[in-house]
Amino acid sequence: MRLRYGDAEETYRAELVGWLEVHAPARALLTRPKRSSADLPDWARDWQRSLFDAGWLIPGWPPELGGRNASPAEQMIYFEEMKRREIPRSLNPQGLGIIAPSLRDYGTPEQQQRWLLPTLRAEIAWCLGMSEPGAGSDLASLQTRAVLDGDHFVVNGQKVWTSGAHHADWCMCFVRTNTDVPKHQGISVLIIDMTSPGIDVRPIPELTERDYVDFNEVFFTDVVVPQAHLLGELNHGWALTQGSLAHERAMLWVEYAYDVQRALDAMIRLADEPGADGRPLRADARYRDEVAAFYVDAQALLLMGYRGFSKFMRGRSAPEHSLLKLYGSETLQRLLLAGSEWLGPTGVDTRIFGPAMWRQGSWIVQYLRSFSGTIPGGTSEIQRNIIAERVLGLPRA
Ligand SMILES: Cc1cc2nc3c(=O)[nH]c(=O)nc-3n(C[C@H](O)[C@H](O)[C@H](O)COP(=O)(O)OP(=O)(O)OC[C@H]3O[C@@H](n4cnc5c(N)ncnc54)[C@H](O)[C@@H]3O)c2cc1C
């Protein structure tokens, strides 16, 4: 399904598609194994730089920041076309998607000069230091401590699940700078050079990956960070967890809708596989029912997403984001489990997606990976809490 926008927007789409046809990286590059979410091979740096130069990196931003002041509808078209082709804007998504908007919104002119432009031009890579062993969903409980001593902070503590930390140049790190106030009010954000003495990064191997290692534990022991690396105001770090991402988040539902659609297409392609009784699955009414039910889910996801987007364009708040995150990530998971079960033992070997997908893997491996979609950015349980309290108006538990 593809919605048609106005003539001006469709002209914009045609311009983008024409540009991608000439400039998009070759499939062979896109499908090369990656090492982590902060590893930037030369081709990926070149690709992000060419997006920046052409104003296609963050279309809603002004030209000097890699955009073209695109309207919300044009930005949505951009996300649709990029996702349809499985072309990433950046191989350091946390740098471009989370840290760049934070630098733009909270950085001083000097900080923007030093870090924002190099981030947009893929000259530096980032990790995001939020979670700790005792602070995940309840991020405000974080304990990593930064004490101001003259013109620098001294940082001690530990982060965990820090994606790409072993390849990142810089970390946007949430630290406690005041212990005498309610927990949300004593948090600050520091930009930390990952080569600083006192940082120990320990990668955590993953069950489903061989060459790709993304998670890390990061230990800080008396790490010295210049005061000029404070992003935003002292003790006002909580604002950064709330603000910068709202715009982009409103459009990222496209990711879920397309992933579910792609997995559904793969499930439909199983129709000729033999079922338990030796006949093709298509002959089994339960298989057909399940495909139909997932088709309904996929369409509902898409339509709910467009409804949220349309509210967003009219300046209204859209609770759809939490619904889509929950519904999208869990529908994808159920779909991958269903396909794995229909295949039985062959699900261990049968690849789900064609060669276009960067992260290859069998149905079972993709199912195992899908758990990670239900955790970051607020777990499914947290989304349910948000929906209950803010959408349905139920009393807090
Ligand atoms: C793919 C991936 C990438 C990540 N990358 C990063 C990164 O780069 N940097 C970073 O800092 N972190 C990263 N994380 C960590 C992520 O932010 C945390 O895992 C997430 O916030 C959940 O925290 P937790 O793991 O401590 O679980 P917890 O918060 O301890 O939750 C454990 C369980 O309890 C449930 N729960 C918790 N609170 C409630 C509640 N109030 N009501 C009901 N149920 C509740 C949760 O839903 C979950 O099932 C990443 C995680 C994943 C999966």
Ligand as a Chemical Component Dictionary entry (heavy atoms), coordinates in Angstrom:
data_LIG
# 
_chem_comp.id                   LIG 
_chem_comp.type                 NON-POLYMER 
_chem_comp.pdbx_formal_charge   0 
_chem_comp.three_letter_code    LIG 
# 
loop_
_chem_comp_atom.comp_id 
_chem_comp_atom.atom_id 
_chem_comp_atom.alt_atom_id 
_chem_comp_atom.type_symbol 
_chem_comp_atom.charge 
_chem_comp_atom.model_Cartn_x 
_chem_comp_atom.model_Cartn_y 
_chem_comp_atom.model_Cartn_z 
_chem_comp_atom.pdbx_ordinal 
LIG C1  C1  C 0 19.034 -3.456 20.949 1  
LIG C2  C2  C 0 19.281 -2.621 22.184 2  
LIG C3  C3  C 0 20.144 -1.543 22.120 3  
LIG C4  C4  C 0 20.384 -0.769 23.256 4  
LIG N1  N1  N 0 21.294 0.263  23.170 5  
LIG C5  C5  C 0 21.535 1.027  24.253 6  
LIG C6  C6  C 0 22.484 2.085  24.183 7  
LIG O1  O1  O 0 23.127 2.331  23.152 8  
LIG N2  N2  N 0 22.708 2.833  25.286 9  
LIG C7  C7  C 0 22.024 2.601  26.453 10 
LIG O2  O2  O 0 22.241 3.347  27.405 11 
LIG N3  N3  N 0 21.135 1.577  26.563 12 
LIG C8  C8  C 0 20.889 0.783  25.493 13 
LIG N4  N4  N 0 20.007 -0.278 25.575 14 
LIG C9  C9  C 0 19.420 -0.596 26.869 15 
LIG C10 C10 C 0 17.945 -0.260 26.972 16 
LIG O3  O3  O 0 17.747 1.122  26.999 17 
LIG C11 C11 C 0 17.426 -0.935 28.250 18 
LIG O4  O4  O 0 17.576 -2.331 28.085 19 
LIG C12 C12 C 0 15.988 -0.604 28.509 20 
LIG O5  O5  O 0 15.868 0.729  28.907 21 
LIG C13 C13 C 0 15.391 -1.516 29.602 22 
LIG O6  O6  O 0 16.180 -1.449 30.759 23 
LIG P1  P1  P 0 16.736 -2.753 31.472 24 
LIG O7  O7  O 0 17.360 -3.643 30.462 25 
LIG O8  O8  O 0 17.564 -2.310 32.626 26 
LIG O9  O9  O 0 15.455 -3.513 32.013 27 
LIG P2  P2  P 0 14.609 -3.136 33.288 28 
LIG O10 O10 O 0 14.206 -1.710 33.246 29 
LIG O11 O11 O 0 15.309 -3.630 34.514 30 
LIG O12 O12 O 0 13.313 -4.011 33.052 31 
LIG C14 C14 C 0 13.279 -5.430 33.316 32 
LIG C15 C15 C 0 11.847 -5.897 33.080 33 
LIG O13 O13 O 0 10.950 -5.232 33.991 34 
LIG C16 C16 C 0 9.937  -4.553 33.294 35 
LIG N5  N5  N 0 9.617  -3.286 33.934 36 
LIG C17 C17 C 0 10.501 -2.337 34.335 37 
LIG N6  N6  N 0 9.843  -1.295 34.890 38 
LIG C18 C18 C 0 8.524  -1.588 34.808 39 
LIG C19 C19 C 0 7.328  -0.907 35.203 40 
LIG N7  N7  N 0 7.370  0.308  35.765 41 
LIG N8  N8  N 0 6.143  -1.509 34.960 42 
LIG C20 C20 C 0 6.078  -2.740 34.372 43 
LIG N9  N9  N 0 7.188  -3.438 33.997 44 
LIG C21 C21 C 0 8.383  -2.874 34.213 45 
LIG C22 C22 C 0 10.528 -4.291 31.899 46 
LIG O14 O14 O 0 9.519  -4.130 30.923 47 
LIG C23 C23 C 0 11.357 -5.556 31.670 48 
LIG O15 O15 O 0 10.545 -6.598 31.220 49 
LIG C24 C24 C 0 19.746 -1.075 24.480 50 
LIG C25 C25 C 0 18.880 -2.172 24.541 51 
LIG C26 C26 C 0 18.658 -2.943 23.420 52 
LIG C27 C27 C 0 17.738 -4.130 23.525 53 
# 
loop_
_chem_comp_bond.comp_id 
_chem_comp_bond.atom_id_1 
_chem_comp_bond.atom_id_2 
_chem_comp_bond.value_order 
_chem_comp_bond.pdbx_ordinal 
LIG C1  C2  SING 1  
LIG C2  C3  SING 2  
LIG C2  C26 DOUB 3  
LIG C3  C4  DOUB 4  
LIG C4  N1  SING 5  
LIG C4  C24 SING 6  
LIG N1  C5  DOUB 7  
LIG C5  C6  SING 8  
LIG C5  C8  SING 9  
LIG C6  O1  DOUB 10 
LIG C6  N2  SING 11 
LIG N2  C7  SING 12 
LIG C7  O2  DOUB 13 
LIG C7  N3  SING 14 
LIG N3  C8  DOUB 15 
LIG C8  N4  SING 16 
LIG N4  C9  SING 17 
LIG N4  C24 SING 18 
LIG C9  C10 SING 19 
LIG C10 O3  SING 20 
LIG C10 C11 SING 21 
LIG C11 O4  SING 22 
LIG C11 C12 SING 23 
LIG C12 O5  SING 24 
LIG C12 C13 SING 25 
LIG C13 O6  SING 26 
LIG O6  P1  SING 27 
LIG P1  O7  DOUB 28 
LIG P1  O8  SING 29 
LIG P1  O9  SING 30 
LIG O9  P2  SING 31 
LIG P2  O10 DOUB 32 
LIG P2  O11 SING 33 
LIG P2  O12 SING 34 
LIG O12 C14 SING 35 
LIG C14 C15 SING 36 
LIG C15 O13 SING 37 
LIG C15 C23 SING 38 
LIG O13 C16 SING 39 
LIG C16 N5  SING 40 
LIG C16 C22 SING 41 
LIG N5  C17 SING 42 
LIG N5  C21 SING 43 
LIG C17 N6  DOUB 44 
LIG N6  C18 SING 45 
LIG C18 C19 SING 46 
LIG C18 C21 DOUB 47 
LIG C19 N7  SING 48 
LIG C19 N8  DOUB 49 
LIG N8  C20 SING 50 
LIG C20 N9  DOUB 51 
LIG N9  C21 SING 52 
LIG C22 O14 SING 53 
LIG C22 C23 SING 54 
LIG C23 O15 SING 55 
LIG C24 C25 DOUB 56 
LIG C25 C26 SING 57 
LIG C26 C27 SING 58 
# 
